[in-house]
Amino acid sequence: MKYRLLLSGALFLFFSFLRAENLRFPDVRACALGENGVMLSAAFNPALIPLSSEKSVELSYINRYMLKELGTVSASFQYPNDKLSTGVFVSSFGYEEYRETLFRLAVGKKLGEHWALGIGFQYSFIQSVAWEHIPSRLSTDIGVFYIPVDKLSVGLLIKDFPSVKMNLQTLDLDSFESFNIQVGFQYEVINNALIALYAGIDQKYRIIGGLGLEYVFKDCFYLRGGVKISPLLPTLGIGYQLKRFRLDVSTMYHSVLGISLAAGLSFHF
């Protein structure tokens, strides 16, 4: 038991050092394009849900720095429709002695041909053998998507604001301090290529952002690359579409901590 407590405490300090949000990770495609969640991932921007023409189910796994304790498993179901599009997201990070869990419900609506608006509600909590209580948080996202002209899109995300924290006691959890504002742009350079970028600021006035490029071969094979800033992380990825299934794989490289890998399988119907 003592060993488990020490291991849990050590990993908790390591998670705090990373200052990473372990549960709210963009989907695998967005990870490969500089982790651009505001423009590419409904797990971040709820305004993206009504823009899809198909319902979808997705499972993904992300492993940071090749450590099994730093793995995040997530699942989502998105149901776009003309009245009120809905998405349900669940994710889990960690291992037996330390686990973070998130449940998210998001809704979105198209407002004419050029605008879409969405709002997401999150409940997250942390379980650890080192604590008797379970710290948790309720938070809200607000997303906007605007298409001013053909092939150009603009997105806005106010993430995790407002939020209510519960059962923190004397704990100071960086994973519960994730409020930020992001603005993104996406442009289809040619029919089979797009460029996406975003920038923002978090609650500690740190600049966040990234840039990504995607090219599609024969409407089924996707080649992706990008870079994320703060910290500086080059990103690469590929995707393959087979009828209604799509497999995505991406990798991110940290100059000190090493490689992170992500894989996702989605079904569209």
Sequence and secondary structure as in RCSB ss.txt:
>XXXX:A:sequence
MKYRLLLSGALFLFFSFLRAENLRFPDVRACALGENGVMLSAAFNPALIPLSSEKSVELSYINRYMLKELGTVSA
SFQYPNDKLSTGVFVSSFGYEEYRETLFRLAVGKKLGEHWALGIGFQYSFIQSVAWEHIPSRLSTDIGVFYIPVD
KLSVGLLIKDFPSVKMNLQTLDLDSFESFNIQVGFQYEVINNALIALYAGIDQKYRIIGGLGLEYVFKDCFYLRG
GVKISPLLPTLGIGYQLKRFRLDVSTMYHSVLGISLAAGLSFHF
>XXXX:A:secstr
 HHHHHHHHHHHHHHHHHT  SS    HHHHHTTS HHHH TTT GGGGGG SS EEEEEEEESTT GGGEEEEE
EEEE  SS EEEEEEEEEEETTEEEEEEEEEEEEEETTTEEEEEEEEEEEEEETT SS  EEEEEEEEEEEEEET
TEEEEEEEES SEEEES TT   GGG   EEEEEEEEEEETTEEEEEEEEEETT  EEEEEEEEEEETTTEEEEE
EEEETTTEEEEEEEEEETTEEEEEEEEEETTTEEEEEEEEEEE 
